[in-house]
C-alpha cells in the first residue's frame, strides 16, 4: 500500500512538472512566434524604407548622367557636326571637334565617368573613350553595335550592362544625331556609395537588376553579372514596388525610372536570431525550473512521507497502546496473545500472569490522582524492566490491572515454575524498594495469578479467566501474594 502511494505521488509530481514544462514551452513558442512575426513585419517596413531611399539614390545618379548627356545639345554646331562629311570645311570641323571636346571635359570633370564621348558612324569619336571600351572594338564596329542596341530599345536612349560580357561597366547610350551616339559609362562599383545599408539590416543582400533580372550591382561583389536566384525571382515575379514576406525570407522591390529594380533580400533567421536565442534560453530555464520543481517535489514528498509515516505510527501506537503507561492496551494485548497461542512454539511453554495493585484506591484517594497516575506509570516501568525480553508481552488491561504473557524456552514444567518465581521475586523486591512509603502507610502492594498455558488451550478468554481466578484467590487470602498453576 505504501509503495503504491509513493508511486502515485511520484506520478503526480512528474505530471505536474511535465504540465509546467509543457505550458512554459507552449507559451514560449507562442510568444516567440508572435514576436518573430512582429519583428519580420517591422524589418519589412525598415527594408522598404531603406529600399525606397536606395531607389531615390540610384534614380538621382542615373538622372544626373542623363542630364549630362542632354547638355551636349546646347549648341547647334555640336549636333550638326559630322566627321564623315568629306565636303565639310576641314578647319571648321577641327574647331567644332575641339569645342565639343572642351564641352565634354567641362561636363565630366567632376564625374568619375569611365567613358564620356560621341562615337560616329565611321567609329571616329570626340571626348574620351576608355581603353577598355576601345579594346572591345579593336577591329571596329563600335558605332554599329551601339546603333543596334539603341534600335533594340526605343531607338533614342538605353542603359546597357554586360556589353561584350563586360560586367564591370554600365553604359548609357543616347542618339546624338543621325551619325553620332553619345556614350557614357561608369564602373558598377561607383554605385557603392548609393547603396548604404542601415546597421539594423546588417546581413541584408541588395541587388540592382535589369529587366532580365541580371544583377548589375550588389553589396556582395560575387553576385555582379549573375542572374537573380530563382527563389527570389519566383517571389517577386513582375512586382514593381512592394514587399513579399515569407516564413524564411523578407524581400522588398522598388523600381527605378529606367525600369531597373532594386531588390533587398533579408533571411528571416537574421531578423529573429536574437529572439530565437532568447527562446532557447527561456526553454532551458523552463527545463531547469521543471527539474528543480521535480527535485523539490520528490524531496518534499519524502519528507511528507516521513511525517505521514510518523503520524501513522503515532496513531497506530495510540490505538494499540495505553496512553498513560505506554503498554499495550487491553484489546491489543488480547490480539497479540491470541495470535501467539494459536500457533504454539515447539520446545517452549507459555505463561500468562495477571497483576492487580492492592489498596490502590485508598492511596489514590489520600494522595490524589496525579500521584496515583505516577504509581501506575512506575509500576508499568517495573514490569518492563523485570520482563525485559522479546519473549514477554506486557499490557494494561484495566485501571490498576496489568498482564504479562511469556514464552519460556523449556519443556520442563518445573523449570517454568522456577524461572517465573525468579521473575516474580525480582519484581517484588523492586516494588518494595520503589513504593516503600506507600506500602508502609497505605499497604500498597500487588497480587498476581499465573497459569501455564496447556497445549490444547487456544481460547484467550478461558486462559485469562483461569489466571484471573488465581488472582482473586491471592487477594482473598490476604493480598500481596502470588498464586500460580503450572500443571
Secondary structure, DSSP 4 states (H G I P E B T S, - for coil): -HHHHHHHHHHHHHHHHHHHHHHHHHHHHHHHHHHHHHHHHHHHHHHHHHHHHHHHHHHHHHHHHHHHHHGGGG-HHHHH--TT-TTS-HHHHHHHHHHHHHHHHHHHTTS--SEEEEEETTS-EEEE--HHHHHHTTTS-HHHHHHHHHHHTTSSEEEEEEETTEEEEEEEEEE-SSSEEEEEEEEGGGGGGG----GGGTT-EEEEE-TT-BEEEESSGGGTTSBPPHHHHHHHTT--SEEEE-SSEEEEEEE-TTS-EEEEEEEHHHHSHHHHHHHHHHHHHHHHHHHHHHHHHHHHHHHHHHHHHHHHHHHHHHHHB-TTT-SB-HHHHHHHHHHHHHTPPTT-EEEEEEEEEETHHHHHHHH-HHHHHHHHHHHHHHHHHHT-STTEEEEE-SSSEEEEEEEES-S-HHHHHHHHHHHHHHHHHHHHHHTHHHHHHH--EEEEEEEEEPTT---HHHHHHHHHHHHHHHHHTTSS-EEEE--
